């Protein structure tokens, strides 16, 4: 028998992060649709590249930089311009 708040190993956590998004939205006075939660910067960089870049688009980054800024842009077919 499980008690309230007990660890339930067989269950996944909230995949849409609804609780966290709701709390953040309330604190920031924005809608939950304006809050995006990810599993770290790598996932968020990939999601941004796939959401906002298209083949032939231009992505601007700095050099040197975190490699995924370039890798993810190139993966969707965008051109990468590096600024020193």
HTML snippet that shows the backbone in 3Dmol.js (N, CA, C, O; Angstrom):
<script src="https://3Dmol.org/build/3Dmol-min.js"></script>
<div id="view" style="width:600px;height:400px;position:relative"></div>
<script>
const pdb = `
ATOM      1  N   UNK A   1       0.835  -1.174   0.000  1.00  0.00           N
ATOM      2  CA  UNK A   1       0.000   0.000   0.000  1.00  0.00           C
ATOM      3  C   UNK A   1       0.886   1.246   0.000  1.00  0.00           C
ATOM      4  O   UNK A   1       1.832   1.354   0.780  1.00  0.00           O
ATOM      5  N   UNK A   2       0.556   2.187  -0.897  1.00  0.00           N
ATOM      6  CA  UNK A   2       1.334   3.419  -0.992  1.00  0.00           C
ATOM      7  C   UNK A   2       0.698   4.523  -0.166  1.00  0.00           C
ATOM      8  O   UNK A   2      -0.525   4.634  -0.079  1.00  0.00           O
ATOM      9  N   UNK A   3       1.531   5.316   0.423  1.00  0.00           N
ATOM     10  CA  UNK A   3       1.030   6.482   1.146  1.00  0.00           C
ATOM     11  C   UNK A   3       1.205   7.712   0.272  1.00  0.00           C
ATOM     12  O   UNK A   3       1.966   7.687  -0.694  1.00  0.00           O
ATOM     13  N   UNK A   4       0.522   8.760   0.597  1.00  0.00           N
ATOM     14  CA  UNK A   4       0.624   9.995  -0.169  1.00  0.00           C
ATOM     15  C   UNK A   4       2.071  10.463  -0.229  1.00  0.00           C
ATOM     16  O   UNK A   4       2.748  10.555   0.795  1.00  0.00           O
ATOM     17  N   UNK A   5       2.535  10.758  -1.437  1.00  0.00           N
ATOM     18  CA  UNK A   5       3.899  11.230  -1.617  1.00  0.00           C
ATOM     19  C   UNK A   5       4.939  10.141  -1.707  1.00  0.00           C
ATOM     20  O   UNK A   5       6.124  10.438  -1.860  1.00  0.00           O
ATOM     21  N   UNK A   6       4.535   8.889  -1.616  1.00  0.00           N
ATOM     22  CA  UNK A   6       5.493   7.787  -1.684  1.00  0.00           C
ATOM     23  C   UNK A   6       6.022   7.639  -3.110  1.00  0.00           C
ATOM     24  O   UNK A   6       5.338   7.970  -4.078  1.00  0.00           O
ATOM     25  N   UNK A   7       7.213   7.152  -3.217  1.00  0.00           N
ATOM     26  CA  UNK A   7       7.833   6.906  -4.507  1.00  0.00           C
ATOM     27  C   UNK A   7       7.105   5.788  -5.231  1.00  0.00           C
ATOM     28  O   UNK A   7       6.922   4.701  -4.685  1.00  0.00           O
ATOM     29  N   UNK A   8       6.689   6.058  -6.465  1.00  0.00           N
ATOM     30  CA  UNK A   8       6.008   5.056  -7.279  1.00  0.00           C
ATOM     31  C   UNK A   8       6.897   4.756  -8.482  1.00  0.00           C
ATOM     32  O   UNK A   8       6.773   5.395  -9.527  1.00  0.00           O
ATOM     33  N   UNK A   9       7.778   3.799  -8.334  1.00  0.00           N
ATOM     34  CA  UNK A   9       8.789   3.493  -9.342  1.00  0.00           C
ATOM     35  C   UNK A   9       8.164   3.092 -10.678  1.00  0.00           C
ATOM     36  O   UNK A   9       8.741   3.383 -11.726  1.00  0.00           O
ATOM     37  N   UNK A  10       7.033   2.452 -10.673  1.00  0.00           N
ATOM     38  CA  UNK A  10       6.421   1.967 -11.902  1.00  0.00           C
ATOM     39  C   UNK A  10       5.727   3.079 -12.698  1.00  0.00           C
ATOM     40  O   UNK A  10       5.220   2.818 -13.789  1.00  0.00           O
ATOM     41  N   UNK A  11       5.693   4.280 -12.191  1.00  0.00           N
ATOM     42  CA  UNK A  11       4.997   5.373 -12.868  1.00  0.00           C
ATOM     43  C   UNK A  11       5.993   6.380 -13.408  1.00  0.00           C
ATOM     44  O   UNK A  11       7.015   6.658 -12.781  1.00  0.00           O
ATOM     45  N   UNK A  12       5.687   6.925 -14.579  1.00  0.00           N
ATOM     46  CA  UNK A  12       6.504   7.991 -15.138  1.00  0.00           C
ATOM     47  C   UNK A  12       6.117   9.312 -14.494  1.00  0.00           C
ATOM     48  O   UNK A  12       4.992   9.487 -14.025  1.00  0.00           O
ATOM     49  N   UNK A  13       7.054  10.225 -14.479  1.00  0.00           N
ATOM     50  CA  UNK A  13       6.738  11.553 -13.961  1.00  0.00           C
ATOM     51  C   UNK A  13       5.842  12.281 -14.971  1.00  0.00           C
ATOM     52  O   UNK A  13       5.481  11.708 -15.999  1.00  0.00           O
ATOM     53  N   UNK A  14       5.499  13.475 -14.698  1.00  0.00           N
ATOM     54  CA  UNK A  14       4.642  14.299 -15.542  1.00  0.00           C
ATOM     55  C   UNK A  14       5.371  14.630 -16.852  1.00  0.00           C
ATOM     56  O   UNK A  14       6.190  15.548 -16.863  1.00  0.00           O
ATOM     57  N   UNK A  15       5.106  13.922 -17.949  1.00  0.00           N
ATOM     58  CA  UNK A  15       5.870  14.116 -19.181  1.00  0.00           C
ATOM     59  C   UNK A  15       5.707  15.506 -19.796  1.00  0.00           C
ATOM     60  O   UNK A  15       6.612  15.984 -20.480  1.00  0.00           O
ATOM     61  N   UNK A  16       4.584  16.150 -19.569  1.00  0.00           N
ATOM     62  CA  UNK A  16       4.370  17.497 -20.098  1.00  0.00           C
ATOM     63  C   UNK A  16       4.773  18.583 -19.126  1.00  0.00           C
ATOM     64  O   UNK A  16       4.620  19.770 -19.415  1.00  0.00           O
ATOM     65  N   UNK A  17       5.289  18.184 -17.972  1.00  0.00           N
ATOM     66  CA  UNK A  17       5.718  19.125 -16.925  1.00  0.00           C
ATOM     67  C   UNK A  17       4.616  20.123 -16.591  1.00  0.00           C
ATOM     68  O   UNK A  17       4.884  21.301 -16.356  1.00  0.00           O
ATOM     69  N   UNK A  18       3.379  19.644 -16.573  1.00  0.00           N
ATOM     70  CA  UNK A  18       2.235  20.527 -16.360  1.00  0.00           C
ATOM     71  C   UNK A  18       2.284  21.253 -15.022  1.00  0.00           C
ATOM     72  O   UNK A  18       1.965  22.440 -14.955  1.00  0.00           O
ATOM     73  N   UNK A  19       2.671  20.569 -13.969  1.00  0.00           N
ATOM     74  CA  UNK A  19       2.722  21.208 -12.656  1.00  0.00           C
ATOM     75  C   UNK A  19       3.755  22.326 -12.621  1.00  0.00           C
ATOM     76  O   UNK A  19       3.467  23.429 -12.156  1.00  0.00           O
ATOM     77  N   UNK A  20       4.949  22.042 -13.109  1.00  0.00           N
ATOM     78  CA  UNK A  20       6.016  23.044 -13.128  1.00  0.00           C
ATOM     79  C   UNK A  20       5.629  24.208 -14.035  1.00  0.00           C
ATOM     80  O   UNK A  20       5.810  25.369 -13.669  1.00  0.00           O
ATOM     81  N   UNK A  21       5.098  23.900 -15.218  1.00  0.00           N
ATOM     82  CA  UNK A  21       4.704  24.956 -16.148  1.00  0.00           C
ATOM     83  C   UNK A  21       3.609  25.838 -15.556  1.00  0.00           C
ATOM     84  O   UNK A  21       3.638  27.057 -15.723  1.00  0.00           O
ATOM     85  N   UNK A  22       2.657  25.239 -14.874  1.00  0.00           N
ATOM     86  CA  UNK A  22       1.576  26.009 -14.244  1.00  0.00           C
ATOM     87  C   UNK A  22       2.109  26.933 -13.162  1.00  0.00           C
ATOM     88  O   UNK A  22       1.722  28.099 -13.083  1.00  0.00           O
ATOM     89  N   UNK A  23       2.997  26.406 -12.332  1.00  0.00           N
ATOM     90  CA  UNK A  23       3.573  27.222 -11.258  1.00  0.00           C
ATOM     91  C   UNK A  23       4.398  28.381 -11.818  1.00  0.00           C
ATOM     92  O   UNK A  23       4.287  29.514 -11.349  1.00  0.00           O
ATOM     93  N   UNK A  24       5.225  28.090 -12.823  1.00  0.00           N
ATOM     94  CA  UNK A  24       6.029  29.147 -13.433  1.00  0.00           C
ATOM     95  C   UNK A  24       5.150  30.190 -14.119  1.00  0.00           C
ATOM     96  O   UNK A  24       5.389  31.390 -13.993  1.00  0.00           O
ATOM     97  N   UNK A  25       4.150  29.735 -14.832  1.00  0.00           N
ATOM     98  CA  UNK A  25       3.248  30.653 -15.519  1.00  0.00           C
ATOM     99  C   UNK A  25       2.560  31.587 -14.535  1.00  0.00           C
ATOM    100  O   UNK A  25       2.424  32.781 -14.799  1.00  0.00           O
ATOM    101  N   UNK A  26       2.129  31.051 -13.411  1.00  0.00           N
ATOM    102  CA  UNK A  26       1.470  31.873 -12.398  1.00  0.00           C
ATOM    103  C   UNK A  26       2.443  32.910 -11.821  1.00  0.00           C
ATOM    104  O   UNK A  26       2.085  34.075 -11.649  1.00  0.00           O
ATOM    105  N   UNK A  27       3.661  32.483 -11.528  1.00  0.00           N
ATOM    106  CA  UNK A  27       4.655  33.406 -10.963  1.00  0.00           C
ATOM    107  C   UNK A  27       5.076  34.483 -11.956  1.00  0.00           C
ATOM    108  O   UNK A  27       5.327  35.626 -11.573  1.00  0.00           O
ATOM    109  N   UNK A  28       5.151  34.113 -13.237  1.00  0.00           N
ATOM    110  CA  UNK A  28       5.610  35.050 -14.262  1.00  0.00           C
ATOM    111  C   UNK A  28       4.468  35.803 -14.933  1.00  0.00           C
ATOM    112  O   UNK A  28       4.699  36.674 -15.771  1.00  0.00           O
ATOM    113  N   UNK A  29       3.242  35.467 -14.564  1.00  0.00           N
ATOM    114  CA  UNK A  29       2.043  36.090 -15.120  1.00  0.00           C
ATOM    115  C   UNK A  29       1.983  35.943 -16.644  1.00  0.00           C
ATOM    116  O   UNK A  29       1.735  36.904 -17.372  1.00  0.00           O
ATOM    117  N   UNK A  30       2.216  34.715 -17.096  1.00  0.00           N
ATOM    118  CA  UNK A  30       2.103  34.378 -18.518  1.00  0.00           C
ATOM    119  C   UNK A  30       1.273  33.103 -18.634  1.00  0.00           C
ATOM    120  O   UNK A  30       0.977  32.461 -17.627  1.00  0.00           O
ATOM    121  N   UNK A  31       0.901  32.736 -19.849  1.00  0.00           N
ATOM    122  CA  UNK A  31       0.144  31.498 -20.031  1.00  0.00           C
ATOM    123  C   UNK A  31       1.093  30.297 -20.031  1.00  0.00           C
ATOM    124  O   UNK A  31       2.285  30.438 -20.304  1.00  0.00           O
ATOM    125  N   UNK A  32       0.559  29.130 -19.726  1.00  0.00           N
ATOM    126  CA  UNK A  32       1.391  27.922 -19.710  1.00  0.00           C
ATOM    127  C   UNK A  32       1.947  27.615 -21.095  1.00  0.00           C
ATOM    128  O   UNK A  32       2.988  26.967 -21.209  1.00  0.00           O
ATOM    129  N   UNK A  33       1.272  28.068 -22.145  1.00  0.00           N
ATOM    130  CA  UNK A  33       1.756  27.842 -23.506  1.00  0.00           C
ATOM    131  C   UNK A  33       3.057  28.594 -23.788  1.00  0.00           C
ATOM    132  O   UNK A  33       3.747  28.295 -24.762  1.00  0.00           O
ATOM    133  N   UNK A  34       3.390  29.556 -22.950  1.00  0.00           N
ATOM    134  CA  UNK A  34       4.616  30.336 -23.124  1.00  0.00           C
ATOM    135  C   UNK A  34       5.797  29.748 -22.356  1.00  0.00           C
ATOM    136  O   UNK A  34       6.901  30.290 -22.403  1.00  0.00           O
ATOM    137  N   UNK A  35       5.571  28.658 -21.661  1.00  0.00           N
ATOM    138  CA  UNK A  35       6.622  28.017 -20.862  1.00  0.00           C
ATOM    139  C   UNK A  35       7.027  26.706 -21.526  1.00  0.00           C
ATOM    140  O   UNK A  35       6.186  25.850 -21.802  1.00  0.00           O
ATOM    141  N   UNK A  36       8.327  26.561 -21.776  1.00  0.00           N
ATOM    142  CA  UNK A  36       8.865  25.333 -22.356  1.00  0.00           C
ATOM    143  C   UNK A  36       9.855  24.737 -21.366  1.00  0.00           C
ATOM    144  O   UNK A  36      10.729  25.434 -20.849  1.00  0.00           O
ATOM    145  N   UNK A  37       9.714  23.460 -21.110  1.00  0.00           N
ATOM    146  CA  UNK A  37      10.601  22.765 -20.179  1.00  0.00           C
ATOM    147  C   UNK A  37      11.358  21.691 -20.959  1.00  0.00           C
ATOM    148  O   UNK A  37      10.771  20.993 -21.785  1.00  0.00           O
ATOM    149  N   UNK A  38      12.649  21.558 -20.700  1.00  0.00           N
ATOM    150  CA  UNK A  38      13.439  20.543 -21.378  1.00  0.00           C
ATOM    151  C   UNK A  38      14.405  19.870 -20.429  1.00  0.00           C
ATOM    152  O   UNK A  38      14.539  20.260 -19.269  1.00  0.00           O
ATOM    153  N   UNK A  39      15.072  18.856 -20.940  1.00  0.00           N
ATOM    154  CA  UNK A  39      16.046  18.097 -20.151  1.00  0.00           C
ATOM    155  C   UNK A  39      17.453  18.634 -20.388  1.00  0.00           C
ATOM    156  O   UNK A  39      18.351  17.876 -20.755  1.00  0.00           O
ATOM    157  N   UNK A  40      17.648  19.897 -20.187  1.00  0.00           N
ATOM    158  CA  UNK A  40      18.967  20.498 -20.324  1.00  0.00           C
ATOM    159  C   UNK A  40      19.121  21.300 -21.601  1.00  0.00           C
ATOM    160  O   UNK A  40      18.258  21.286 -22.480  1.00  0.00           O
ATOM    161  N   UNK A  41      20.239  21.997 -21.679  1.00  0.00           N
ATOM    162  CA  UNK A  41      20.478  22.906 -22.796  1.00  0.00           C
ATOM    163  C   UNK A  41      20.579  22.192 -24.138  1.00  0.00           C
ATOM    164  O   UNK A  41      20.154  22.745 -25.153  1.00  0.00           O
ATOM    165  N   UNK A  42      21.125  20.990 -24.172  1.00  0.00           N
ATOM    166  CA  UNK A  42      21.258  20.278 -25.444  1.00  0.00           C
ATOM    167  C   UNK A  42      19.895  19.999 -26.066  1.00  0.00           C
ATOM    168  O   UNK A  42      19.707  20.199 -27.266  1.00  0.00           O
ATOM    169  N   UNK A  43      18.952  19.543 -25.262  1.00  0.00           N
ATOM    170  CA  UNK A  43      17.613  19.276 -25.780  1.00  0.00           C
ATOM    171  C   UNK A  43      16.941  20.562 -26.244  1.00  0.00           C
ATOM    172  O   UNK A  43      16.254  20.568 -27.266  1.00  0.00           O
ATOM    173  N   UNK A  44      17.130  21.646 -25.507  1.00  0.00           N
ATOM    174  CA  UNK A  44      16.491  22.907 -25.856  1.00  0.00           C
ATOM    175  C   UNK A  44      17.095  23.513 -27.126  1.00  0.00           C
ATOM    176  O   UNK A  44      16.372  24.094 -27.935  1.00  0.00           O
ATOM    177  N   UNK A  45      18.403  23.384 -27.306  1.00  0.00           N
ATOM    178  CA  UNK A  45      19.047  23.869 -28.529  1.00  0.00           C
ATOM    179  C   UNK A  45      18.528  23.090 -29.734  1.00  0.00           C
ATOM    180  O   UNK A  45      18.224  23.680 -30.771  1.00  0.00           O
ATOM    181  N   UNK A  46      18.425  21.778 -29.602  1.00  0.00           N
ATOM    182  CA  UNK A  46      17.910  20.941 -30.695  1.00  0.00           C
ATOM    183  C   UNK A  46      16.462  21.304 -31.003  1.00  0.00           C
ATOM    184  O   UNK A  46      16.088  21.410 -32.171  1.00  0.00           O
ATOM    185  N   UNK A  47      15.650  21.495 -29.983  1.00  0.00           N
ATOM    186  CA  UNK A  47      14.239  21.844 -30.186  1.00  0.00           C
ATOM    187  C   UNK A  47      14.108  23.203 -30.863  1.00  0.00           C
ATOM    188  O   UNK A  47      13.277  23.380 -31.754  1.00  0.00           O
ATOM    189  N   UNK A  48      14.925  24.158 -30.443  1.00  0.00           N
ATOM    190  CA  UNK A  48      14.872  25.492 -31.057  1.00  0.00           C
ATOM    191  C   UNK A  48      15.283  25.427 -32.528  1.00  0.00           C
ATOM    192  O   UNK A  48      14.643  26.044 -33.380  1.00  0.00           O
ATOM    193  N   UNK A  49      16.340  24.687 -32.825  1.00  0.00           N
ATOM    194  CA  UNK A  49      16.793  24.567 -34.215  1.00  0.00           C
ATOM    195  C   UNK A  49      15.721  23.925 -35.082  1.00  0.00           C
ATOM    196  O   UNK A  49      15.468  24.386 -36.195  1.00  0.00           O
ATOM    197  N   UNK A  50      15.094  22.875 -34.589  1.00  0.00           N
ATOM    198  CA  UNK A  50      14.061  22.185 -35.364  1.00  0.00           C
ATOM    199  C   UNK A  50      12.777  22.998 -35.469  1.00  0.00           C
ATOM    200  O   UNK A  50      12.004  22.814 -36.409  1.00  0.00           O
ATOM    201  N   UNK A  51      12.545  23.886 -34.523  1.00  0.00           N
ATOM    202  CA  UNK A  51      11.322  24.684 -34.528  1.00  0.00           C
ATOM    203  C   UNK A  51      11.445  25.943 -35.378  1.00  0.00           C
ATOM    204  O   UNK A  51      10.484  26.342 -36.036  1.00  0.00           O
ATOM    205  N   UNK A  52      12.612  26.567 -35.371  1.00  0.00           N
ATOM    206  CA  UNK A  52      12.738  27.881 -35.986  1.00  0.00           C
ATOM    207  C   UNK A  52      13.604  27.941 -37.234  1.00  0.00           C
ATOM    208  O   UNK A  52      13.550  28.929 -37.966  1.00  0.00           O
ATOM    209  N   UNK A  53      14.399  26.913 -37.495  1.00  0.00           N
ATOM    210  CA  UNK A  53      15.268  26.933 -38.676  1.00  0.00           C
ATOM    211  C   UNK A  53      14.737  25.995 -39.752  1.00  0.00           C
ATOM    212  O   UNK A  53      14.123  24.970 -39.456  1.00  0.00           O
ATOM    213  N   UNK A  54      14.982  26.361 -40.990  1.00  0.00           N
ATOM    214  CA  UNK A  54      14.622  25.521 -42.128  1.00  0.00           C
ATOM    215  C   UNK A  54      15.833  25.403 -43.042  1.00  0.00           C
ATOM    216  O   UNK A  54      16.810  26.136 -42.889  1.00  0.00           O
ATOM    217  N   UNK A  55      15.764  24.483 -43.986  1.00  0.00           N
ATOM    218  CA  UNK A  55      16.847  24.333 -44.954  1.00  0.00           C
ATOM    219  C   UNK A  55      17.031  25.660 -45.680  1.00  0.00           C
ATOM    220  O   UNK A  55      16.070  26.249 -46.175  1.00  0.00           O
ATOM    221  N   UNK A  56      18.272  26.120 -45.736  1.00  0.00           N
ATOM    222  CA  UNK A  56      18.579  27.372 -46.408  1.00  0.00           C
ATOM    223  C   UNK A  56      18.521  28.596 -45.509  1.00  0.00           C
ATOM    224  O   UNK A  56      18.975  29.669 -45.908  1.00  0.00           O
ATOM    225  N   UNK A  57      17.974  28.465 -44.302  1.00  0.00           N
ATOM    226  CA  UNK A  57      17.940  29.588 -43.361  1.00  0.00           C
ATOM    227  C   UNK A  57      19.355  29.859 -42.861  1.00  0.00           C
ATOM    228  O   UNK A  57      20.256  29.042 -43.053  1.00  0.00           O
ATOM    229  N   UNK A  58      19.540  30.996 -42.227  1.00  0.00           N
ATOM    230  CA  UNK A  58      20.842  31.339 -41.668  1.00  0.00           C
ATOM    231  C   UNK A  58      20.761  31.388 -40.156  1.00  0.00           C
ATOM    232  O   UNK A  58      19.869  32.018 -39.587  1.00  0.00           O
ATOM    233  N   UNK A  59      21.704  30.716 -39.509  1.00  0.00           N
ATOM    234  CA  UNK A  59      21.819  30.750 -38.055  1.00  0.00           C
ATOM    235  C   UNK A  59      23.093  31.509 -37.706  1.00  0.00           C
ATOM    236  O   UNK A  59      24.156  31.237 -38.263  1.00  0.00           O
ATOM    237  N   UNK A  60      22.986  32.442 -36.801  1.00  0.00           N
ATOM    238  CA  UNK A  60      24.121  33.249 -36.376  1.00  0.00           C
ATOM    239  C   UNK A  60      24.566  32.789 -34.994  1.00  0.00           C
ATOM    240  O   UNK A  60      23.749  32.650 -34.084  1.00  0.00           O
ATOM    241  N   UNK A  61      25.857  32.555 -34.844  1.00  0.00           N
ATOM    242  CA  UNK A  61      26.408  32.143 -33.550  1.00  0.00           C
ATOM    243  C   UNK A  61      27.752  32.816 -33.352  1.00  0.00           C
ATOM    244  O   UNK A  61      28.263  33.470 -34.261  1.00  0.00           O
ATOM    245  N   UNK A  62      28.316  32.661 -32.193  1.00  0.00           N
ATOM    246  CA  UNK A  62      29.632  33.230 -31.907  1.00  0.00           C
ATOM    247  C   UNK A  62      30.684  32.135 -32.003  1.00  0.00           C
ATOM    248  O   UNK A  62      30.372  30.949 -31.903  1.00  0.00           O
ATOM    249  N   UNK A  63      31.935  32.547 -32.199  1.00  0.00           N
ATOM    250  CA  UNK A  63      33.035  31.595 -32.270  1.00  0.00           C
ATOM    251  C   UNK A  63      34.123  32.053 -31.310  1.00  0.00           C
ATOM    252  O   UNK A  63      34.511  33.219 -31.372  1.00  0.00           O
ATOM    253  N   UNK A  64      34.629  31.221 -30.443  1.00  0.00           N
ATOM    254  CA  UNK A  64      34.196  29.841 -30.250  1.00  0.00           C
ATOM    255  C   UNK A  64      32.880  29.787 -29.475  1.00  0.00           C
ATOM    256  O   UNK A  64      32.518  30.717 -28.755  1.00  0.00           O
ATOM    257  N   UNK A  65      32.187  28.676 -29.647  1.00  0.00           N
ATOM    258  CA  UNK A  65      30.904  28.510 -28.955  1.00  0.00           C
ATOM    259  C   UNK A  65      30.681  27.037 -28.643  1.00  0.00           C
ATOM    260  O   UNK A  65      31.475  26.171 -29.012  1.00  0.00           O
ATOM    261  N   UNK A  66      29.588  26.783 -27.961  1.00  0.00           N
ATOM    262  CA  UNK A  66      29.154  25.421 -27.688  1.00  0.00           C
ATOM    263  C   UNK A  66      28.840  24.778 -29.036  1.00  0.00           C
ATOM    264  O   UNK A  66      28.080  25.351 -29.816  1.00  0.00           O
ATOM    265  N   UNK A  67      29.388  23.632 -29.327  1.00  0.00           N
ATOM    266  CA  UNK A  67      29.303  23.012 -30.643  1.00  0.00           C
ATOM    267  C   UNK A  67      27.909  22.744 -31.163  1.00  0.00           C
ATOM    268  O   UNK A  67      27.693  22.750 -32.375  1.00  0.00           O
ATOM    269  N   UNK A  68      26.949  22.506 -30.269  1.00  0.00           N
ATOM    270  CA  UNK A  68      25.605  22.187 -30.741  1.00  0.00           C
ATOM    271  C   UNK A  68      24.915  23.342 -31.426  1.00  0.00           C
ATOM    272  O   UNK A  68      23.997  23.125 -32.216  1.00  0.00           O
ATOM    273  N   UNK A  69      25.334  24.576 -31.145  1.00  0.00           N
ATOM    274  CA  UNK A  69      24.751  25.721 -31.858  1.00  0.00           C
ATOM    275  C   UNK A  69      24.937  25.529 -33.357  1.00  0.00           C
ATOM    276  O   UNK A  69      24.037  25.819 -34.145  1.00  0.00           O
ATOM    277  N   UNK A  70      26.095  25.046 -33.741  1.00  0.00           N
ATOM    278  CA  UNK A  70      26.394  24.809 -35.152  1.00  0.00           C
ATOM    279  C   UNK A  70      25.847  23.468 -35.627  1.00  0.00           C
ATOM    280  O   UNK A  70      25.230  23.398 -36.690  1.00  0.00           O
ATOM    281  N   UNK A  71      26.059  22.421 -34.871  1.00  0.00           N
ATOM    282  CA  UNK A  71      25.654  21.070 -35.277  1.00  0.00           C
ATOM    283  C   UNK A  71      24.156  20.973 -35.528  1.00  0.00           C
ATOM    284  O   UNK A  71      23.737  20.432 -36.551  1.00  0.00           O
ATOM    285  N   UNK A  72      23.350  21.485 -34.618  1.00  0.00           N
ATOM    286  CA  UNK A  72      21.892  21.391 -34.772  1.00  0.00           C
ATOM    287  C   UNK A  72      21.394  22.235 -35.939  1.00  0.00           C
ATOM    288  O   UNK A  72      20.478  21.826 -36.652  1.00  0.00           O
ATOM    289  N   UNK A  73      21.980  23.392 -36.137  1.00  0.00           N
ATOM    290  CA  UNK A  73      21.586  24.225 -37.288  1.00  0.00           C
ATOM    291  C   UNK A  73      21.920  23.521 -38.604  1.00  0.00           C
ATOM    292  O   UNK A  73      21.103  23.499 -39.525  1.00  0.00           O
ATOM    293  N   UNK A  74      23.102  22.956 -38.686  1.00  0.00           N
ATOM    294  CA  UNK A  74      23.500  22.227 -39.896  1.00  0.00           C
ATOM    295  C   UNK A  74      22.615  20.999 -40.118  1.00  0.00           C
ATOM    296  O   UNK A  74      22.328  20.640 -41.260  1.00  0.00           O
ATOM    297  N   UNK A  75      22.185  20.356 -39.036  1.00  0.00           N
ATOM    298  CA  UNK A  75      21.361  19.153 -39.142  1.00  0.00           C
ATOM    299  C   UNK A  75      20.024  19.420 -39.818  1.00  0.00           C
ATOM    300  O   UNK A  75      19.457  18.525 -40.446  1.00  0.00           O
ATOM    301  N   UNK A  76      19.517  20.639 -39.696  1.00  0.00           N
ATOM    302  CA  UNK A  76      18.242  20.964 -40.361  1.00  0.00           C
ATOM    303  C   UNK A  76      18.469  21.636 -41.708  1.00  0.00           C
ATOM    304  O   UNK A  76      17.515  22.046 -42.369  1.00  0.00           O
ATOM    305  N   UNK A  77      19.734  21.749 -42.116  1.00  0.00           N
ATOM    306  CA  UNK A  77      20.044  22.305 -43.429  1.00  0.00           C
ATOM    307  C   UNK A  77      20.252  23.809 -43.455  1.00  0.00           C
ATOM    308  O   UNK A  77      20.284  24.418 -44.525  1.00  0.00           O
ATOM    309  N   UNK A  78      20.393  24.402 -42.296  1.00  0.00           N
ATOM    310  CA  UNK A  78      20.624  25.842 -42.236  1.00  0.00           C
ATOM    311  C   UNK A  78      22.114  26.154 -42.478  1.00  0.00           C
ATOM    312  O   UNK A  78      22.983  25.300 -42.304  1.00  0.00           O
ATOM    313  N   UNK A  79      22.366  27.371 -42.873  1.00  0.00           N
ATOM    314  CA  UNK A  79      23.734  27.874 -43.053  1.00  0.00           C
ATOM    315  C   UNK A  79      24.129  28.513 -41.735  1.00  0.00           C
ATOM    316  O   UNK A  79      23.320  29.205 -41.117  1.00  0.00           O
ATOM    317  N   UNK A  80      25.366  28.292 -41.294  1.00  0.00           N
ATOM    318  CA  UNK A  80      25.843  28.846 -40.032  1.00  0.00           C
ATOM    319  C   UNK A  80      26.851  29.955 -40.307  1.00  0.00           C
ATOM    320  O   UNK A  80      27.815  29.775 -41.051  1.00  0.00           O
ATOM    321  N   UNK A  81      26.602  31.113 -39.683  1.00  0.00           N
ATOM    322  CA  UNK A  81      27.536  32.240 -39.766  1.00  0.00           C
ATOM    323  C   UNK A  81      28.079  32.445 -38.361  1.00  0.00           C
ATOM    324  O   UNK A  81      27.321  32.593 -37.402  1.00  0.00           O
ATOM    325  N   UNK A  82      29.405  32.450 -38.254  1.00  0.00           N
ATOM    326  CA  UNK A  82      30.064  32.612 -36.937  1.00  0.00           C
ATOM    327  C   UNK A  82      30.640  34.018 -36.819  1.00  0.00           C
ATOM    328  O   UNK A  82      31.319  34.507 -37.721  1.00  0.00           O
ATOM    329  N   UNK A  83      30.356  34.649 -35.695  1.00  0.00           N
ATOM    330  CA  UNK A  83      30.924  35.972 -35.388  1.00  0.00           C
ATOM    331  C   UNK A  83      31.964  35.803 -34.304  1.00  0.00           C
ATOM    332  O   UNK A  83      31.701  35.168 -33.283  1.00  0.00           O
ATOM    333  N   UNK A  84      33.156  36.369 -34.513  1.00  0.00           N
ATOM    334  CA  UNK A  84      34.202  36.258 -33.485  1.00  0.00           C
ATOM    335  C   UNK A  84      33.839  37.076 -32.238  1.00  0.00           C
ATOM    336  O   UNK A  84      34.602  37.100 -31.272  1.00  0.00           O
TER     337      UNK A  84
END
`;
const viewer = $3Dmol.createViewer("view");
viewer.addModel(pdb, "pdb");
viewer.setStyle({}, {cartoon: {color: "spectrum"}});
viewer.zoomTo();
viewer.render();
</script>
